[in-house]
Every structure is written in C-alpha cells, then in structure tokens.
Amino acid sequence: MVTHEWDPVAYGRFAQERRRPFDDLMARVGAIRPRTVVDLGCGSGEMTIELAGGGRPRGWWASTPRRR
C-alpha cells in the first residue's frame, strides 16, 4: 500500500496553479465581503483567510493522517 504524507514544500511549488481557479471562481461569485467562509478543501488555508478579509478564523478542522 502506498501512502502519501502532506509535504508543505511540495504544496507550495504549485501555488500559482491553485491560485488561478480560486481567482476565477471568486470573480464569478462576486463575494466582496462574505460574512461566512467555509473551506472544504485541504492545504494551507491562505486563500480562505484572504477571502475572509484577512481576519482571524473562528475555528478550523484539520484532518491528520491515520497511522496503522
């Protein structure tokens, strides 16, 4: 069984590739000052914080890899 661990350095290498669809979606949604932002993805959460106006998040849930 192959397992993959999250590597923040490798994740950071593709920041521009993830950024483009985020910007395109936000342009279509038109959420200028959303009251609530829910991040259903995974990763660093940087774009979610940006969308929320840079404010402090109320909370978050982070999954952790299962150890067998």
Number of C-alpha atoms within 10 A of each C-alpha: 2 3 6 6 7 12 9 10 8 9 12 12 9 10 10 10 9 12 11 10 11 14 12 10 11 12 11 8 9 9 13 11 10 10 8 9 14 11 12 8 8 10 13 11 13 10 16 17 16 10 19 19 14 11 9 8 12 6 6 9 8 8 7 8 10 5 4 3
